Amino acid sequence: MERENGCTFSGRQKSPVAPSVGALLAEARLARGYSLDDVAETTGLTVAEVTALENDRDFDPSRIRRTASALGILEKI
């Protein structure tokens, strides 16, 4: 362990934070040029439900899988 400014730390680099599921869904949607309406229509969800997924306010596994599959990123989730 090393000391710096009176603090002890292990010297290991902090691993980068993995993007949230919602961030992955939003990024994939935008990269494909889809609107929230497009994804909602394709998945059978409402725009509010898709928005909640993208904002990490809904963690329903079925909705996440359905949306990720529609966006072609199921393997990343």
Helices and strands as residue ranges (DSSP letters): E 2-4, E 7-9, H 21-31, H 36-43, H 47-54, H 61-70, G 74-76
